[in-house]
Amino acid sequence: MTEEEAKLIFDEGNEADDNQEFEKAIEHWGKIPQEHQLYYDAQWNIGIAHKDLKNLEKAIEYWTKIPREHQLYYEAQWNIGIAHKDLKNLEKTIEYWTKIPREDNSYYKAQLNIGSTYKDLEEFEKAIEYWEKIPTEHKLYYKTQLNIGVSYYNSEKFEKAIEFWTKIPREDNSYHRAQLNIGLAYDNLESFEKAIEYWMEIPRENEAYYKTQWIIALTYIQLKHIDEASKAFINSKKDIFEMLPIFKFIKISIIKKIFSQILDSKTDDFFNTTIKEDIDNKEKYKEIFIKSLYIINLLHVDSDQEKQVAHYTRKWVAEQMLFAKSPLRLSTVIGANDPKEGITLLDFLEINKGDKLQTPYQAFITCFTFNHESLNQFRLYGKEDNREATGISIIVNRDFFSDSVSLNISHANNEQSKELSIAKNDKITEEEIKKPSIQKYSLYRCIYIDPKTKKIISVGHKEIDCFYREIKNNKPQTFTESKKLIKGINDYQKEIGKKLKQVKDQLKQLNCYIRKHKTDLNESIISELLLPLRHLTKHAAFKEEQECRIFDIENLNTSDIISPKRDGETCTFNTMHIDYEADLSDYVEKVIFAPMTPELEQFEAFSKYKGYNFPCERCDHPFSMKTT
């Protein structure tokens, strides 16, 4: 092959590559013979094309052909290292990057990344060894000081971490991140005033500002500086509904003071919009609102015995969610099977809903249950062509939901609503403060009330027969294991009994307060303030459903997460919904077919084909289809 022919073929490969015709480019470059001077350039290009095609093993194969004496050799070692890192072959990554010599331009970049790779392997001393090779005058120096500090922090050597982070000057891009980290280190050392001092360095325009203010607020509470805590909570831009975690570790009297100041700041749109027609009684409405939030906090599903819940739906809908990535939907409460949806609590409190208050808020819910294969719910839900027991129960684990207690209210008015709620008694990490998160909703159990007798009957929970089925499926091997399982059941029943008593006591207090001040207050405003709690309260006639829910309350005037969009042709009130961000298929533990649901084997086979391998089984409860 002549030099002109080789150059022509090489250029044809480049042209195909520019047009993103990578297979065609590879074909052209592959024709250049080894004895030609363009051969190794072609091998380099073929490796790049395979990388673009996500064929990383093939890319490595071609880059390794480039000999040490070629000018592209060290670039090839760098690329091979990156490819191995993407393939999770971290030891191989290190092997190739250590081939890069000090005289090469990419040497210090390689040292930085070798250190980071050792950090990923949790070999922190080796990571530090490589980072310390970067000299003071190098542009990567301060980044390595940040990384060395992180490694010492992860090794719980907090004083050493602070030593390295304090080397980073204000003019460096890493400065504010270092201040955040120093605060975290002092927090772990229980030097809380020093932690706050460094966190205060984070400016409002920094991406970590709002979450840092949240942690400052929690730290001030720990120091019993309540007014400063309130200011920091307000600065965090968190909706008051996102602050429910503090009920778990702060006295209710202190919470009332903090919440009162936040509500006075008018940062909470829901409360202030709702009471605007009766502002003179703001303090009384505050009391009602805060009491309702405390009850909601008690309903958060967080028991170790409630690790899975079920969602009943039609088989076709299940297939769309699990195989076609169609999101789970939160729908409007209009059309719920309970005609008393949202009314039962008002009946219990003897509140006359009266004329609808002119506020823009609408509830959206999705229902789950602690009963994974209830014949009653198979008969009611997921019916195909109105035939009973033809649906599916999808069992999901609790990771599908937020593990923090919070409510989702009107995202559009709170740009920070997607931030994670971090409890002060949890270990705080920089990753928790900075990382973007998938929006997950908290799961709440329902309260079952008989308005006629004014009795609070129960709260949603896992029934005893569900435990017995689990014991049978898990087949404890020893007497000790069986005893432990039985103890777990007994402890759970006590836990639910205690929770029910707390809910009863708090609802009684709420009822007494409303009765005492009822003549002074607008009952429609009370009804609207109780909107979140109303949709966690159901008529006792539905208590067998043992329901739990996720829900969202949106401002219809401003929300940007409701589908279809308000200007769309298909947008009607009944079709409005909110898409849940987390992918349901990632959290499925099991799929249970109702007694009469067809095609279990086909569903299971397709699940394997799609790479999910969902365990599928048939509900064995007795059921006979009625014929006409």
N, C-alpha and C positions, 0 to 999 in steps of 0.2 A: 504494500500500500504506500503510495507516494505521500509526501508531506502535505501536498495540496488536498489530496483525497481525505486524509485524516483530519485536516483542519476543517474541511467542508462538513464531514460527519459530526465533528465536535460542535460546530456552530449549529447544525440541525438539531442536535440534542439540546443546546442552549435555547433555541427558539421554541422547541416543544416544552421545555421546562418553564419558560416565560409564560406560555399559554396554559400552564398547570396540567399539561399532558405528560404526567410523570412516567407512566409505563413506556410511552413512546420515546421519551428522553433517554430512559435506561437502555432501551433497545439500540438507539443510535450510539451512545457512549460505549456500550458493550462490544461494539464492532472494532474498536481501536485496539490493535495488537500490542502485546507487552513490550516489544522492542521499540515502540514509537515513544518519542519524548512527551507526548500528551497522555500517555497511558495512565500515569498516577493521578493526573488532574481529572481524568475521566473516572477513576475509581473513587476519588473524593466526591465528585458530583453525583455518582450513582448512590453513594452512601447518603448524601443529602436528600436525594429524591426518595429513597426508601424511608428516611426519617419522616418526610412529608406524607408518605403513604402509611405512616405508623408501623412500618415493618422494622422495628428497632434491631432485631437480631440480624437481619440482612444488612442494615446500615453498618453495624459493627463488623460484619464479615468483610465488607469492602474497605472500610477505613483501616482495618488491620493489615491490608496489603501494602500500605504506604511505608516504605523503608525509612530507617532512621536518618539517612543522609538527605532525604527529600525535604524541601522547605515547608511542606504541609504536615510533616511528621508530628510536631508537638500540638498543632491544632487538631490533628486526628486523635491524639491521646486525650485531649480535652473533650472532644465530642464523644469519644467512646466512653469516657467517664460519665458524662451526662446521660448517655443512653442507658448505661448500667444502673444509674440512680433511678431513672424513670422505670426501669424493670425491677426495682427494689433489690438489686444486687449490690449492696452498699460496700461490701469488702472489695469487689471487683472495681467499683468506682474509685476507691482509695488507691488500689493497685496501679491504675492508669494515670491518675493525677500525680502520684509521687514520681512518675517518670519525667515530669517537666522540670528542667534544671533552672538554677538560680538566674542564669544569664538570659533566659527566655522572658519575653514581655508578660507572659501569663503566669509567671511563677508565683507572685504574691496572691493573685486571684485564686490560684490552685491551693495555696496554703489556707486561705480563708475558707474555701469550700471543703477541703479535707477536714478542717476543724469542725465545720458545721455537720459533716457526715458522721464524724465520731460523736458529736452531740446527739444526733438522731439515734445512734447506737447506744446512747447513754454511757459512753466512755468519756466522761467529762475531763479527766486528767489528760488524756491523749488529745482531746479537742483543744485544751488550753496550750499544750505543747506546740501545736501547729500555729495557733493564733499569735503566740508570742514571738514568732519568727518575723512578723511584720514590723518594720522599723517605725519610729516616731514620725519621721518626715513623710511617710507614705500616705496617700489619700485614703487608704483603707484602715489606717491606724485606729481611729476612733470607733469605727464599726467593730473592730476586733475587741476593743475595750468593753463595748457594750456586750458582745458575745461572751467574753470571759466572765463578765459579771453575771450573766444569765446562767452560765455553767456552775459558778459558785452558789448562786441562788438555788438552783435545782438540787445541789448537794447540801442545801440547808446551811451553807457557810455565809450567813447574811452580812457579817461585818466585812468579809473579803469582797463580796459582791459590791457593797457600797464603796469600798476603796477604789475599785476600777471604774464604777459609774461616775464618781465625782471628778474623774480626769477629763470628762467630756465638756468642752467649753460651750457657752451659750450660742456662739455663731455656727456650731456644727448642727447638721440636720438631725442628729441623734439626740440632741440636748433634752428636748421635752420628754422623749421616750425614757431617757435616763432618769429624769426627775420622777416620772411615774414609777419606775422600777425601784428607785431609792425609797420612795414612800411605801411601796409594798414590802421592802426588806425591813424598814423600821416598824411597819405594822406587825410583821412576824416576830420582831423583837419586843413587841408590846410597848414600843416608844411611840405612843399614838400622837402626841403633840408634834413630834418630829415628822411623822408620816404626813400629817396634815400640812405642815410647812412646805414640804416638797410637792405634794399634790396641788397645792395652791399655785404652783408655778405653771400648771397646764393652762394655756390660754383658751378662750372660748372658741376660737377658730380651729383648734386641734380636734381630730376625730375622736379622741378619748375623753374630751372634756366632760360630756354629760354623764358618762358612767363613772368618771372620777368624782364628780360632784355627789353622785349617789353614795359612793363609798365614804366620802368625807362626811356626809350626813349621818351614816350609820356609825362612824367613828365618834362623831360629836355626841350621839346618843349614849355610846359607851362611856363617854366622859361626863355624861349628864349635863351637857350644854345644849339645852333644848331649843333655845331661840336660834343659835347658830345652825343646829341640825335642820330646823325648819327652812332657813334661808338656803341651805345647800340642797335640800329636797326640791325647793322651788327652782333653783338653778339647774337641777338635773333634767328639767322639762318632762319629768315622768308624770303621767296621768295618775291621779290618786288611786285608780283601780289597779295600777301596776305596783302599788306600794303595800299590798296586802301581806307580803312576806314578813313585814315587821311585827304583825300581830303575834307571830310565833315566839318572839323573844323580847318584847317590850311590854311593859304594863299598859293596860287599857287606858288608864288616866293620862299617861304621857302621850299615847297615840292620839287621844282626843285633842290634846293641846296642839300637837303637830298638825294633825289634819285640819283643825280649825283655822290655823294660820295659813295653811295652803289654800283652803277654800276661800279665805278672805283675800288672798292674792289674785283671785280670779283666773288662775292658770287652769283650773278645772272647768272645762266648757260645759260638761253635762250638768253639773250641779247648778252653776250660775245661770245657765239658760233656762233650766227648769223652774227656778224659784223667782225669776225676775218679776213676775206679776204680784208677788207678795214679799218684797224684800224686807219689810218691817219685821217679819217673823223668821229672819234668817237663822238665828241661833237655835230655834226649835227645830227647824228643818235640818240643820247640821246634825243635831242629836239623833234624829230619826235615820238620817243617811248613814252616819258612822255606825250606829247599831246594826243596820242592815249589812254593812260591809263586814262587820265582825262575824255575823252569822254565816255569810258566804265563805269566809275564811275557814270556819269550822267544817264546811261541806267539802273541802278540797280532798280529793282521793289520793291518799299518800300511804296507805297501809301496805306493809310488806306482803300481806296475804292477798292483795288485790293487784297482782302483777299483770293480769290479762283481763280484757273486757271484750264484749262481742258487739258487732254491728250487723243487724238483720237487714237484708236487702234482696232485690230481685237478682236472679242468676245473671241476666243480661247486664245489669248495672255492675255487678261484681266483676264480670269479665272486662268491662270497659275500664274499671278502676285498677284492676290487677295486671291486665295484659296490654292495655292500650294507653296507660299513663293518664287516663282521665282523672282529674283530682276529685277527692271527696268534697262534697258540697255542704255548706251551712245554708239552710233554707229559711225563708220567713216563717213565722209561727202561724200565719194564716193557713187554715186547712189542716191543722194538727188533728190527730184522732181524738184528742181530749177536747170536748166542747167548752170545758172550763179552763183551757190553757191560759195562764196569766191572770185568772180571776180567783182561783181558790184561796190565795193568800189574802186578797181583798175581802172575800167573804168571811174568812177567819177573823180578820181585824175589824170587821164591820165598817169597812170604808166604802162609801158610795162612789163608784167610779165617775158617775155623772157624765157631763159633757167631756169629750176628749180634749185634753189640754193641747194647745197648739204648739207642740214641740216637734222637731224633725227626727226624733229618734225611733229606730225600728230594731227589733230583736231578730237575730238569725241563730238557728240552733242545729246541731246534729246530735242524735241520740245513740247511746250505747247502753249495755246492760251487763250486770255481773253474772247473769244466767246465760251460759254459752249455748245450750241446746234446749230451749224451752218450747215445748209443744204448743203452748198457748201463743207464744210470739210467732212461731212458724205459721200458725193459723191466721194471725192478724197481719203480718208484714211480709213483704217480698212476694206477694201472690202474682202468679202469671195467669192472665185471662181470668182473674178473680177466683182462681182455684186455690183452696187452702193447702198449706204445707208444701208449697212448690218453690220456696225461696232458699236463701243461703245465709248462714251465720259466719261472718268473718271474725276470727279471733285475732286481736292485735295485742302486742305488748305495750307496756306503759311508756316506753321510749317514744311512742308516737305522739305523746302529749308533753307539754312543758312540765318539768319537775318542780317548777316554782309556782306558788299560788299567785295568780294575777287575773285580771279581767281584761278583755279586749273591747275598748269603747272608743269609737270614732277615731280611727287611725289618721284621717286626713287632717285633724286639728292638732296632731301631736307627731312631729317629725321624728321623735326619738322612740316611738312606740315599739319599734322592733328590737330595742335593746334588751339584753338579758337581765332579768332580776337576779341580783346576787345577794345572798344573805350574808350578814357580817360575820356570822359564826362559821361560815364555810371558808375553806382555804382559798384565798383570792390569788389569782394568777394574772399576769399581763395578757395572756391569750384570752381569758374570759372577758377582759375589759375591751380589747381591741377587735376581736374577731367578729365578722358579720355572721349573723345567725339566721337559720330558717325559722320563719314565724311558726311557732307551735302554740296551741291554746292549752290552758289548764283544764283539767277534768274535774267536774263537781258531781257529787251524788245529789239526788232529789230528796225533798222532804215530802212525806205523804200525810195529808191532813184531812180529817172529816169535818167540814165546815158546819154541818148540822149539829154535831155533838161538841164542837170546839175542841176536839181531841187531836193531838199530834200522834199519829199512829206509829210511824217508823221513818227511817232514812234508808235510802238505797244501799244495799249491801249484798254480800255473797251468801247464798243460803247453804244450809248444812249438806244437802244432797250433792251440791257441786264439790264440796270437800271430799265426800265419800267416793265420788267418781275419780277424783284426782288420786286418792289413796290407792284405789284399785288399779289405776293406770300406772302409777309409779312403783307399785308392788314393793313396799319396804321389806328389806331382807332380814332384819333383826327385830327383836322385841324393843330394843332401845330406839330404833328408827320409828317404829309404830307409836311408841310412847311420845316421842318428840312431835310427831304429826298431830296426835290427839291434843297435846298441850298447845300447839299452835292454833288449833281450832278454838279451844276454850279461851285462849288469850284474845283471839280475834273477836269472839262474841262479847267478851268483857269490854274490849275497845269500842265496839259499835254501841254497846249499851251506854258507855260513858259519853260517847259523842251525841247519842240521842238525848241524854239528860241535859247536856250543855245546850243543845239546840232548843229544847223545850224551855229551859230557863231563860235563854236570851229572847226567844219569841214572846215569852210571858212579859219580860221587861219592856220589849218593844210595844206590845199590846197595851200595857198599863200606861206607858208614856203617851201614846197616841190618844188613848181615852181621856187622859188628864187634860190634854191641850187641844182636843178635837174641835172645840167650839171656836178656837182662835185661828184655826188653820184651814187652808184650802185643800179639800180632800183629793181633788184632781192632781194637785202638786205632789201630795203624799204618794198617790198611786204611781206617778211618773218617777219619783225618786226611788221607789221600790221596784222599778222595772227589772233590774238584774235578778233580785231575789224572787220576784214573782214567777220568773221562768225556771226557777229551781224548786218550785212548789207545785205539787200535783195532788189531785183528788185521791183519797184513800182507795177508791174503787180500782185504781191502777197499781196498787202496791205490789202485786205479784210480778210486775215487770222489773222491779229492782233497777230502776233507771239511773244512769249518770249521763251528763251532758257536757259538750263544749258549746260555748255561745259567744256571740259578738253583738254589740249594740252600736249601730252606725248612724251617723248624721246623714240623712238622705239628701240634704242640700249640698254637702261638701265631700262626701266619701268618694275615694277614687279606687276602692277595691271591690265594689259591687259589680256583678255581671248580670245580664248584658249591660253595656254602657248606656247611660240615660238617653243618648241621642240615637240609639240603635233601633231599627225597625222591629226587632223581636222583643224589645224591652216592655214587659208588662209587670204588674205588681206580683203576680203569681210566679213569674219566671225569675224574679230577682234572687240572686244567691251570692255567696262568697266562696271562692275556691280555697281549700286548705293547702298550704304550701308543701308540707311534708308528703312524700310519696308513700301511699298506703302499702304498696307491695314490699317496701323495705322493712315492714314491721309485723308482717303476718306470721302468726304461730301455727295456725291451723284453719282449715275451711271445713265447715260442717254443712252437709246437704240435708234439707228437710226430708221427711219420709217419702214424699212424692216428687221430689225434684229430679228431673232426668239427667242423663249424660255425666254422671260422676266420673266414670273411667276416662271419657274424652277430655273432661276438664283437667283431670290429674295428669293425663298424658301431655296435654298442651302446656301445662305448668312446667313439666320437665323439659319440654322442647324450648320454652322461653328461658330456661335456666333458673327457675325459682324453686321447683320441687316442693311446692306447698303440700304439707300433709293433708290429705282429704279423707273424710269418713262420712258415713251415713248415720243420721240420727236414728236410734233404735226404739224410740218411743212408739207405742201402738197408735196407729191411725188408720182409719178406713175412709176412703174417698166416697162421698155420697154420690149416688147416681139418680138421675131423674127419668 
